[in-house]
Amino acid sequence: MTAPAAVLDVAAGEEDDDEDCPGVSPHPAVPCPGRTELWWIEESLGRGRVVAQTCACQMTSYEPLSCGGVYQFCRRALARRDVPPVSWTARWWQCEEAYAWWRRLLAGQTR
C-alpha cells in the first residue's frame, strides 16, 4: 500500500461530523481562561511566506509567516464587531520563539 492510500484509509475510517471541514489543518483549542493576549494590528510589518495555518472552517484562522528569518502571525476572521477581517501580530519573533507562540496559540493559551 502506498503512503497516499494509507492516509486515505485513515481518513475514510473516521466519522465526519462537520462536512464543511477539509480536515487538513489543525483547529486551535478553545481559549483558556487567563490566556495571554497578543497585540493585533491592521497592517503587516512586511511581506512573508505562510509556513503553517489553522483550519479555515473556523470563524478565525491563523497563519505564521516567515520573512527573512523572523516570523509574524496573521489572523483572518469572518466579519464581526471589533475584529478586523485580517490583522497581524504587532511584533516579529525569531524562529524558535515564534514556534513556541504558535504551539501556545494552538493550545488555547494565547489569542
C-alpha positions in Angstrom: 0.0 0.0 0.0 1.4 3.4 -0.9 1.6 6.3 1.6 -1.3 8.3 0.0 -3.6 5.2 0.1 -2.8 4.7 3.8 -3.6 8.3 4.5 -6.9 8.0 2.6 -7.8 4.8 4.6 -7.3 6.5 7.9 -9.4 9.5 6.8 -12.1 7.3 5.5 -12.4 5.4 8.8 -13.0 8.5 10.9 -16.5 9.8 11.3 -17.0 13.2 9.6 -19.1 15.3 12.0 -18.5 18.5 10.0 -18.8 18.1 6.3 -17.5 21.7 5.6 -14.2 21.0 7.3 -11.5 19.7 5.0 -9.6 18.3 8.0 -6.2 19.2 6.6 -5.0 21.8 9.1 -5.3 21.8 12.9 -8.1 23.6 14.8 -6.9 25.9 17.7 -8.2 24.8 21.1 -10.8 26.8 22.9 -9.1 29.8 24.5 -8.1 29.1 28.1 -9.1 31.5 31.0 -6.2 33.7 31.8 -4.7 33.3 28.3 -2.0 35.7 27.0 -3.5 38.3 24.7 -1.5 39.0 21.5 -1.5 42.6 20.2 -3.0 42.6 16.7 -2.6 45.5 14.2 -4.2 46.1 10.8 -1.1 46.3 8.8 1.7 43.8 8.3 5.2 44.7 9.3 6.4 43.3 6.0 5.8 40.6 3.4 6.2 37.0 4.4 5.6 33.4 3.4 2.9 31.3 5.1 4.6 28.3 6.8 1.6 26.8 8.5 -2.1 27.5 9.1 -5.1 26.6 11.1 -8.2 25.2 9.5 -10.3 27.8 7.6 -13.6 26.2 8.7 -13.4 28.1 12.0 -14.6 31.8 12.4 -11.0 32.8 12.8 -7.9 31.2 11.3 -4.2 31.9 11.9 -1.0 31.7 9.9 2.6 32.1 10.9 4.5 34.0 8.3 8.3 33.8 7.7 10.1 36.8 6.4 13.9 36.7 6.2 14.3 34.6 9.4 11.8 36.4 11.5 8.1 35.4 12.0 4.8 37.2 12.4 1.3 35.8 12.7 -1.7 36.7 10.5 -5.3 36.3 11.8 -8.2 36.1 9.3 -11.6 36.5 10.8 -15.2 36.5 9.5 -16.7 39.9 9.7 -17.8 40.7 13.2 -17.8 43.7 15.6 -14.4 44.9 16.8 -12.4 42.3 14.9 -10.8 43.4 11.5 -11.1 40.8 8.8 -7.3 40.5 8.5 -4.8 41.5 11.2 -1.2 40.7 12.1 0.8 40.5 15.4 2.5 43.8 16.2 5.9 42.2 16.6 8.3 39.7 14.9 9.9 36.7 16.6 12.9 34.6 15.9 12.1 31.1 14.7 12.2 29.2 18.0 10.2 31.8 19.9 7.7 32.0 17.0 7.0 28.3 17.1 6.7 28.4 20.9 3.9 31.1 20.5 2.4 29.0 17.6 2.1 26.0 20.0 0.5 28.2 22.6 -2.0 29.6 20.1 -2.9 26.0 19.0 -3.3 25.0 22.7 -5.6 28.0 23.5 -3.0 29.6 25.8 -2.9 32.8 23.7 -5.1 34.6 21.2 
